[in-house]
């Protein structure tokens, strides 16, 4: 009872609408789902240890570039709606990614049309534009 207490292991962590900015630290590396929607985040970083992460929700933030996800190789779903992203880049390590939500971003219409006509093109575009 008086010894070192074991910290809880979370599989889902939701911090929606908390204005975290860039302050997220010391998150359990066994985490599967992380929701950081609407937190005024401008740069994706500090997620390197979350190698088990399957789902990341960053919608409604201030992100203008997709980066900081290189070590998230188990990521299957990525939600980036309502940010300021203009190009799809830096997703070459996300080979498990099956869902990428980019609604309400200032993406060029040509890119949107290309992805709509050929959904598999997303991974190729990521490799070309990095």
N, CA, C and O of each residue as an XYZ file, in Angstrom:
520
protein
N       0.803     -1.186      0.000
C       0.000      0.000      0.000
C       0.859      1.268      0.000
O       0.498      2.267     -0.624
N       1.970      1.225      0.686
C       2.816      2.406      0.798
C       3.856      2.481     -0.311
O       4.539      3.495     -0.455
N       3.979      1.417     -1.092
C       4.958      1.388     -2.173
C       4.535      2.256     -3.349
O       3.552      2.996     -3.286
N       5.286      2.144     -4.391
C       5.022      2.909     -5.610
C       3.718      2.431     -6.251
O       3.567      1.242     -6.532
N       2.790      3.334     -6.481
C       1.521      2.971     -7.083
C       1.652      2.902     -8.592
O       2.315      3.725     -9.223
N       1.001      1.896     -9.147
C       1.008      1.719    -10.592
C       0.097      2.755    -11.245
O      -1.036      2.951    -10.805
N       0.587      3.415    -12.289
C      -0.225      4.396    -12.998
C      -1.223      3.691    -13.891
O      -0.911      2.636    -14.442
N      -2.422      4.246    -14.049
C      -3.423      3.607    -14.907
C      -2.990      3.642    -16.369
O      -2.283      4.553    -16.800
N      -3.422      2.648    -17.114
C      -3.135      2.567    -18.539
C      -4.424      2.904    -19.287
O      -5.422      2.197    -19.145
N      -4.413      3.962    -20.070
C      -5.587      4.389    -20.812
C      -5.492      3.906    -22.251
O      -4.422      3.937    -22.859
N      -6.612      3.466    -22.784
C      -6.639      3.074    -24.176
C      -7.314      4.142    -25.029
O      -7.106      4.199    -26.241
N      -8.125      4.989    -24.392
C      -8.785      6.104    -25.058
C      -8.591      7.323    -24.176
O      -8.856      7.277    -22.975
N      -8.130      8.411    -24.774
C      -7.932      9.645    -24.032
C      -8.547     10.780    -24.835
O      -8.180     10.997    -25.989
N      -9.486     11.509    -24.225
C     -10.193     12.582    -24.916
C      -9.936     13.903    -24.197
O     -10.253     14.058    -23.017
N      -9.360     14.845    -24.929
C      -9.095     16.190    -24.420
C      -9.772     17.235    -25.300
O      -9.225     18.320    -25.498
N     -10.923     16.932    -25.817
C     -11.647     17.829    -26.718
C     -11.960     19.159    -26.029
O     -12.435     19.179    -24.893
N     -11.689     20.280    -26.728
C     -11.982     21.655    -26.281
C     -11.340     22.026    -24.942
O     -12.026     22.501    -24.036
N     -10.048     21.815    -24.816
C      -9.356     22.162    -23.579
C      -8.297     23.244    -23.738
O      -7.632     23.600    -22.765
N      -8.129     23.771    -24.944
C      -7.117     24.799    -25.193
C      -5.733     24.369    -24.709
O      -5.026     25.142    -24.062
N      -5.361     23.151    -25.021
C      -4.068     22.627    -24.592
C      -2.895     23.287    -25.297
O      -1.796     23.341    -24.745
N      -3.107     23.786    -26.497
C      -1.994     24.347    -27.259
C      -0.949     23.280    -27.499
O      -1.231     22.272    -28.146
N       0.248     23.483    -26.990
C       1.346     22.520    -27.182
C       1.728     21.843    -25.869
O       2.868     21.395    -25.746
N       0.854     21.748    -24.901
C       1.221     21.337    -23.550
C       1.068     19.863    -23.224
O       1.281     19.493    -22.070
N       0.718     19.010    -24.150
C       0.512     17.597    -23.861
C       1.849     16.891    -23.655
O       2.720     16.917    -24.525
N       1.997     16.255    -22.481
C       3.239     15.549    -22.159
C       2.923     14.292    -21.350
O       1.850     14.176    -20.756
N       3.860     13.363    -21.334
C       3.782     12.158    -20.506
C       2.506     11.354    -20.709
O       1.835     10.989    -19.743
N       2.179     11.083    -21.950
C       1.002     10.287    -22.261
C       1.422      8.824    -22.363
O       2.484      8.517    -22.904
N       0.598      7.931    -21.848
C       0.870      6.495    -21.839
C       1.137      5.982    -23.256
O       0.357      6.243    -24.172
N       2.235      5.257    -23.430
C       2.610      4.798    -24.772
C       1.754      3.636    -25.276
O       1.927      3.207    -26.416
N       0.841      3.117    -24.462
C      -0.062      2.047    -24.896
C      -1.394      2.600    -25.406
O      -2.307      1.845    -25.741
N      -1.485      3.897    -25.457
C      -2.709      4.566    -25.881
C      -3.099      4.165    -27.295
O      -2.246      4.113    -28.181
N      -4.383      3.879    -27.517
C      -4.884      3.477    -28.832
C      -5.605      4.621    -29.544
O      -5.487      4.770    -30.761
N      -6.353      5.431    -28.786
C      -7.147      6.524    -29.366
C      -6.865      7.798    -28.590
O      -6.953      7.825    -27.363
N      -6.524      8.860    -29.324
C      -6.250     10.153    -28.708
C      -7.046     11.227    -29.431
O      -6.905     11.403    -30.641
N      -7.878     11.943    -28.691
C      -8.684     13.025    -29.247
C      -8.174     14.342    -28.693
O      -8.300     14.617    -27.499
N      -7.595     15.157    -29.574
C      -7.094     16.482    -29.216
C      -7.797     17.559    -30.044
O      -7.218     18.605    -30.337
N      -9.035     17.293    -30.413
C      -9.802     18.224    -31.247
C     -10.042     19.540    -30.503
O     -10.239     19.567    -29.289
N     -10.018     20.636    -31.282
C     -10.335     21.979    -30.788
C      -9.528     22.369    -29.541
O     -10.088     22.703    -28.497
N      -8.212     22.318    -29.681
C      -7.315     22.665    -28.587
C      -6.297     23.745    -28.947
O      -5.335     23.946    -28.207
N      -6.486     24.437    -30.055
C      -5.576     25.502    -30.498
C      -4.152     24.998    -30.723
O      -3.188     25.726    -30.485
N      -4.022     23.768    -31.176
C      -2.716     23.177    -31.475
C      -2.285     23.664    -32.864
O      -3.050     23.564    -33.823
N      -1.071     24.187    -32.967
C      -0.589     24.682    -34.257
C       0.473     23.772    -34.868
O       0.663     23.781    -36.085
N       1.160     22.994    -34.052
C       2.202     22.088    -34.526
C       1.982     20.719    -33.879
O       1.750     20.617    -32.675
N       2.058     19.688    -34.686
C       1.927     18.331    -34.157
C       3.299     17.889    -33.657
O       4.230     17.731    -34.447
N       3.422     17.693    -32.369
C       4.672     17.159    -31.820
C       4.414     16.573    -30.441
O       3.357     16.795    -29.850
N       5.380     15.828    -29.935
C       5.252     15.216    -28.618
C       4.494     13.905    -28.608
O       4.128     13.407    -27.544
N       4.253     13.337    -29.790
C       3.503     12.082    -29.878
C       4.413     10.900    -30.216
O       3.925      9.796    -30.459
N       5.715     11.118    -30.233
C       6.685     10.111    -30.670
C       6.582      8.784    -29.934
O       6.811      7.732    -30.531
N       6.243      8.810    -28.653
C       6.217      7.570    -27.862
C       4.924      6.776    -28.039
O       4.796      5.684    -27.484
N       3.971      7.298    -28.797
C       2.662      6.651    -28.930
C       2.624      5.672    -30.108
O       1.785      5.800    -31.001
N       3.516      4.719    -30.105
C       3.648      3.791    -31.232
C       2.451      2.861    -31.390
O       2.285      2.273    -32.459
N       1.616      2.708    -30.379
C       0.424      1.848    -30.461
C      -0.816      2.607    -30.932
O      -1.874      2.006    -31.120
N      -0.695      3.910    -31.123
C      -1.850      4.742    -31.461
C      -2.480      4.308    -32.786
O      -1.794      4.195    -33.802
N      -3.796      4.068    -32.763
C      -4.550      3.688    -33.964
C      -5.373      4.841    -34.516
O      -5.599      4.925    -35.723
N      -5.822      5.725    -33.638
C      -6.713      6.805    -34.061
C      -6.279      8.111    -33.396
O      -6.091      8.176    -32.181
N      -6.125      9.156    -34.225
C      -5.726     10.474    -33.740
C      -6.673     11.516    -34.311
O      -6.820     11.642    -35.527
N      -7.310     12.257    -33.424
C      -8.257     13.300    -33.826
C      -7.671     14.658    -33.486
O      -7.534     15.011    -32.315
N      -7.326     15.414    -34.515
C      -6.765     16.757    -34.366
C      -7.626     17.789    -35.085
O      -7.123     18.843    -35.474
N      -8.892     17.510    -35.267
C      -9.754     18.429    -36.008
C      -9.984     19.727    -35.232
O      -9.963     19.758    -34.001
N     -10.204     20.793    -35.999
C     -10.529     22.091    -35.415
C      -9.389     22.752    -34.667
O      -9.627     23.477    -33.701
N      -8.162     22.520    -35.090
C      -7.007     23.157    -34.475
C      -6.428     24.208    -35.423
O      -7.131     24.693    -36.309
N      -5.188     24.553    -35.250
C      -4.526     25.586    -36.057
C      -3.373     25.012    -36.880
O      -2.430     25.731    -37.213
N      -3.443     23.753    -37.201
C      -2.366     23.035    -37.884
C      -2.324     23.411    -39.359
O      -3.345     23.375    -40.044
N      -1.127     23.776    -39.849
C      -0.999     24.117    -41.265
C      -0.106     23.138    -42.029
O       0.029     23.245    -43.248
N       0.500     22.190    -41.322
C       1.373     21.211    -41.970
C       1.259     19.871    -41.245
O       1.240     19.815    -40.016
N       1.183     18.800    -42.024
C       1.149     17.462    -41.449
C       2.586     17.041    -41.191
O       3.342     16.802    -42.133
N       2.967     16.950    -39.932
C       4.300     16.487    -39.559
C       4.253     16.027    -38.107
O       3.272     16.272    -37.405
N       5.305     15.367    -37.662
C       5.352     14.880    -36.290
C       4.640     13.555    -36.088
O       4.345     13.169    -34.957
N       4.365     12.861    -37.181
C       3.650     11.588    -37.097
C       4.508     10.406    -37.529
O       3.999      9.290    -37.642
N       5.771     10.620    -37.769
C       6.656      9.587    -38.328
C       6.672      8.283    -37.541
O       6.722      7.208    -38.139
N       6.632      8.353    -36.224
C       6.718      7.142    -35.409
C       5.366      6.468    -35.186
O       5.301      5.398    -34.581
N       4.302      7.075    -35.663
C       2.961      6.518    -35.463
C       2.614      5.549    -36.589
O       1.677      5.786    -37.351
N       3.352      4.486    -36.687
C       3.223      3.552    -37.799
C       1.992      2.652    -37.708
O       1.671      1.964    -38.677
N       1.302      2.639    -36.582
C       0.071      1.853    -36.432
C      -1.183      2.699    -36.615
O      -2.296      2.221    -36.398
N      -1.005      3.937    -37.007
C      -2.132      4.850    -37.171
C      -3.038      4.388    -38.306
O      -2.592      4.197    -39.438
N      -4.332      4.209    -37.981
C      -5.310      3.766    -38.979
C      -6.280      4.878    -39.358
O      -6.763      4.926    -40.490
N      -6.566      5.772    -38.411
C      -7.502      6.855    -38.668
C      -6.892      8.170    -38.193
O      -6.408      8.279    -37.067
N      -6.928      9.171    -39.085
C      -6.377     10.485    -38.783
C      -7.401     11.544    -39.178
O      -7.786     11.646    -40.343
N      -7.834     12.322    -38.204
C      -8.853     13.341    -38.419
C      -8.203     14.722    -38.312
O      -7.752     15.128    -37.241
N      -8.164     15.430    -39.435
C      -7.538     16.753    -39.497
C      -8.485     17.804    -40.071
O      -8.033     18.818    -40.603
N      -9.797     17.571    -39.968
C     -10.756     18.525    -40.511
C     -10.638     19.880    -39.802
O     -10.286     19.957    -38.625
N     -10.938     20.932    -40.544
C     -11.013     22.267    -39.952
C      -9.693     22.824    -39.466
O      -9.653     23.497    -38.436
N      -8.627     22.564    -40.173
C      -7.321     23.140    -39.861
C      -6.928     24.067    -41.014
O      -7.802     24.590    -41.705
N      -5.645     24.274    -41.227
C      -5.165     25.168    -42.272
C      -4.198     24.452    -43.206
O      -3.256     25.058    -43.717
N      -4.430     23.175    -43.426
C      -3.546     22.324    -44.224
C      -3.775     22.567    -45.711
O      -4.906     22.508    -46.193
N      -2.677     22.844    -46.440
C      -2.757     23.118    -47.877
C      -2.241     21.962    -48.725
O      -2.581     21.868    -49.905
N      -1.427     21.081    -48.148
C      -0.825     19.979    -48.887
C      -0.833     18.715    -48.033
O      -0.765     18.783    -46.806
N      -0.915     17.582    -48.683
C      -0.816     16.306    -47.982
C       0.640     15.880    -48.055
O       1.140     15.523    -49.122
N       1.309     15.921    -46.928
C       2.731     15.579    -46.876
C       3.015     14.741    -45.631
O       2.196     14.657    -44.715
N       4.178     14.133    -45.625
C       4.714     13.433    -44.451
C       3.839     12.307    -43.928
O       3.777     12.078    -42.720
N       3.171     11.612    -44.811
C       2.362     10.465    -44.388
C       2.945      9.146    -44.903
O       2.279      8.113    -44.842
N       4.161      9.172    -45.400
C       4.766      7.983    -45.998
C       4.973      6.833    -45.012
O       5.031      5.681    -45.442
N       5.088      7.097    -43.717
C       5.252      6.034    -42.723
C       3.918      5.450    -42.262
O       3.900      4.422    -41.585
N       2.827      6.075    -42.610
C       1.517      5.611    -42.166
C       0.946      4.595    -43.164
O      -0.051      4.863    -43.835
N       1.582      3.449    -43.248
C       1.161      2.418    -44.196
C      -0.148      1.751    -43.781
O      -0.801      1.121    -44.612
N      -0.543      1.875    -42.516
C      -1.794      1.291    -42.017
C      -2.970      2.250    -42.149
O      -4.113      1.867    -41.901
N      -2.703      3.483    -42.534
C      -3.742      4.515    -42.580
C      -4.842      4.147    -43.577
O      -4.587      3.981    -44.769
N      -6.069      4.022    -43.067
C      -7.197      3.686    -43.935
C      -8.233      4.804    -43.980
O      -9.118      4.797    -44.836
N      -8.128      5.769    -43.060
C      -9.072      6.880    -43.053
C      -8.320      8.176    -42.767
O      -7.656      8.312    -41.740
N      -8.435      9.118    -43.692
C      -7.822     10.435    -43.548
C      -8.895     11.473    -43.830
O      -9.368     11.590    -44.960
N      -9.276     12.220    -42.814
C     -10.322     13.240    -42.945
C      -9.677     14.618    -43.023
O      -8.990     15.046    -42.096
N      -9.905     15.311    -44.141
C      -9.298     16.623    -44.369
C     -10.324     17.690    -44.759
O      -9.951     18.722    -45.317
N     -11.598     17.462    -44.478
C     -12.623     18.463    -44.797
C     -12.283     19.807    -44.153
O     -11.617     19.864    -43.119
N     -12.745     20.871    -44.774
C     -12.591     22.235    -44.252
C     -11.135     22.649    -44.048
O     -10.790     23.286    -43.052
N     -10.289     22.279    -45.006
C      -8.909     22.736    -45.079
C      -8.739     23.417    -46.437
O      -9.459     23.085    -47.379
N      -7.809     24.357    -46.557
C      -7.622     25.055    -47.844
C      -6.794     24.256    -48.849
O      -5.808     24.762    -49.387
N      -7.194     23.005    -49.101
C      -6.495     22.167    -50.078
C      -6.816     22.636    -51.489
O      -7.946     23.046    -51.753
N      -5.851     22.588    -52.401
C      -6.116     22.966    -53.795
C      -7.173     22.049    -54.408
O      -7.166     20.843    -54.163
N      -8.067     22.607    -55.188
C      -9.153     21.847    -55.802
C      -8.617     20.703    -56.665
O      -9.246     19.648    -56.749
N      -7.461     20.903    -57.309
C      -6.875     19.858    -58.143
C      -6.532     18.624    -57.314
O      -6.754     17.496    -57.752
N      -5.998     18.839    -56.129
C      -5.641     17.741    -55.249
C      -6.886     17.013    -54.767
O      -6.901     15.783    -54.707
N      -7.907     17.743    -54.430
C      -9.165     17.143    -53.976
C      -9.763     16.283    -55.082
O     -10.203     15.161    -54.831
N      -9.781     16.803    -56.298
C     -10.317     16.046    -57.425
C      -9.492     14.789    -57.694
O     -10.042     13.723    -57.974
N      -8.180     14.923    -57.609
C      -7.303     13.776    -57.848
C      -7.549     12.684    -56.813
O      -7.593     11.503    -57.157
N      -7.707     13.065    -55.562
C      -7.976     12.089    -54.508
C      -9.374     11.493    -54.630
O      -9.570     10.307    -54.363
N     -10.329     12.299    -55.027
C     -11.691     11.808    -55.194
C     -11.750     10.760    -56.305
O     -12.462      9.763    -56.184
N     -11.005     10.984    -57.383
C     -10.997     10.058    -58.511
C     -10.137      8.829    -58.276
O     -10.362      7.784    -58.887
N      -9.157      8.947    -57.397
C      -8.248      7.835    -57.124
C      -7.829      7.868    -55.659
O      -6.766      8.405    -55.348
N      -8.633      7.308    -54.741
C      -8.339      7.364    -53.308
C      -6.981      6.772    -52.933
O      -6.381      7.204    -51.948
N      -6.490      5.809    -53.683
C      -5.192      5.203    -53.389
C      -4.039      6.170    -53.663
O      -2.911      5.934    -53.229
N      -4.316      7.232    -54.366
C      -3.300      8.211    -54.748
C      -2.735      8.951    -53.534
O      -1.631      9.491    -53.610
N      -3.457      8.989    -52.434
C      -3.030      9.720    -51.239
C      -1.646      9.357    -50.769
O      -0.847     10.244    -50.466
N      -1.334      8.065    -50.697
C      -0.010      7.656    -50.239
C       1.058      8.050    -51.242
O       2.166      8.411    -50.846
N       0.754      7.989    -52.529
C       1.707      8.395    -53.554
C       1.974      9.894    -53.485
O       3.121     10.325    -53.604
N       0.921     10.693    -53.292
C       1.084     12.139    -53.198
C       1.938     12.509    -51.998
O       2.761     13.421    -52.075
N       1.751     11.817    -50.906
C       2.526     12.077    -49.713
C       4.017     11.864    -49.982
O       4.850     12.651    -49.533
N       4.345     10.816    -50.703
C       5.743     10.517    -51.001
C       6.333     11.575    -51.945
O       7.494     11.960    -51.799
N       5.537     12.040    -52.906
C       6.017     13.025    -53.887
C       6.285     14.388    -53.276
O       7.237     15.066    -53.665
N       5.458     14.797    -52.324
C       5.510     16.168    -51.848
C       6.266     16.352    -50.541
O       6.256     17.455    -49.994
N       6.899     15.353    -50.034
C       7.596     15.526    -48.754
C       8.914     16.232    -48.914
O       9.619     16.453    -47.930
